[in-house]
């Protein structure tokens, strides 16, 4: 798994077609309300021999999408247009697992030019119709996602209790402040940025922004930092206290409206309006150095956060790029740090 642990996953079926090994597993979504829960997900592997023996180095592993795995057709996603919708972390996990397996027979591995792994989901096309993939420009299948390799309890009550228990632990550890992150990756970036904050003070709030803020204040914390990426932050700026995509879809109009107030070029606003993901919008803003729109969006998000708690406490907000850079860090008084 990405964080160093290992997991044993039972195979559903395994067979060979023309000498090519295949296997499948059953997706266990746990308490996460995911349309892929119970789906069959499989892989098959082709080994490509080399005319000359390789002189060590990592075994090249090519990852492909088969039946039921979506194809990315638009920019702004973690995977480039034209590639299978298999996100970077799952790709890393697959490559590491393949190389570990072949390392058990190093002589055989060195005789290979590369290994091709194809992921397939027999019911993927049908399942994709129940997701946002078609709106995101991901066609003909589902996406293979993940950041930790572990499903956490995402049922509403279970997740709220997890937040509350985490805050209790932070209080017991005498943490003086908390960082509420929207997920695992934003938490890792925040831990790196705020090494002075006790480990127990980092809480993953997920989509439960309003609930987490109010619980944090209720349990006696008065200094709170919200760590987020562009997608969740834009929903917070729009006033959402619960940011799940099913309940609160992305509001591109807010970004365009803020851009008009800032008198940004009409051509840039048209580009923003055409994008369907905030990742793509962020790339455009950074490319055109439209930092004032990022600043305006963050300040609007800070106002919304204070509104959720009736202006109590001290709330700071940090916006990260997808590679961990601090794009904006500040609070009610404005930006403290970030890009120009």
ZIDA-V531880 format. One record per backbone hydrogen bond with DSSP energy under -1.0 kcal/mol. CO is the residue of the C=O (numbers start at 1). NH is the residue of the N-H. If there is no record, write none. Layout:
CO/NH + CO/NH
This chain:
1/4 + 13/24 + 15/22 + 17/20 + 20/17 + 21/45 + 22/15 + 23/43 + 24/12 + 25/41 + 27/38 + 29/32 + 32/34 + 34/37 + 36/39 + 39/27 + 41/25 + 42/120 + 43/23 + 44/118 + 46/116 + 48/113 + 48/114 + 54/56 + 60/115 + 62/117 + 64/119 + 66/69 + 67/121 + 68/142 + 70/85 + 71/139 + 72/82 + 80/83 + 83/72 + 84/86 + 85/144 + 87/91 + 88/92 + 89/93 + 90/94 + 91/95 + 92/96 + 93/97 + 94/98 + 95/99 + 96/100 + 97/101 + 98/102 + 99/103 + 101/104 + 102/105 + 105/109 + 106/110 + 109/112 + 110/54 + 111/50 + 114/48 + 115/62 + 116/46 + 117/64 + 118/44 + 119/66 + 120/42 + 121/124 + 123/127 + 124/128 + 127/130 + 128/131 + 132/136 + 133/138 + 134/137 + 137/73 + 139/71 + 142/70 + 144/87 + 155/159 + 156/160 + 157/161 + 158/162 + 159/163 + 160/164 + 161/165 + 162/166 + 163/167 + 164/168 + 165/169 + 166/170 + 167/171 + 168/172 + 169/173 + 170/175 + 171/174 + 178/225 + 179/203 + 180/227 + 181/205 + 181/206 + 183/187 + 184/188 + 185/189 + 186/190 + 187/191 + 188/192 + 189/193 + 190/194 + 194/197 + 198/201 + 199/202 + 201/179 + 203/181 + 205/208 + 207/209 + 207/243 + 208/212 + 209/213 + 210/214 + 211/215 + 212/216 + 213/217 + 214/218 + 215/219 + 216/221 + 217/220 + 222/314 + 223/178 + 224/316 + 225/180 + 226/318 + 227/182 + 228/320 + 229/233 + 230/234 + 231/235 + 232/236 + 233/237 + 234/238 + 235/240 + 236/239 + 241/210 + 244/248 + 252/256 + 253/257 + 254/258 + 255/259 + 256/260 + 257/261 + 258/262 + 259/264 + 260/263 + 265/269 + 266/270 + 267/271 + 268/272 + 269/273 + 270/274 + 272/275 + 277/281 + 278/282 + 279/283 + 280/284 + 281/285 + 282/286 + 283/287 + 284/288 + 285/290 + 289/291 + 290/293 + 290/294 + 291/295 + 292/296 + 293/297 + 294/298 + 295/299 + 296/300 + 297/301 + 298/302 + 299/303 + 300/304 + 301/305 + 302/306 + 303/307 + 304/308 + 306/311 + 307/310 + 309/312 + 314/224 + 316/226 + 317/330 + 318/228 + 319/327 + 319/328 + 321/324 + 325/321 + 327/339 + 328/319 + 329/336 + 329/337 + 330/317 + 331/334 + 334/331 + 337/329
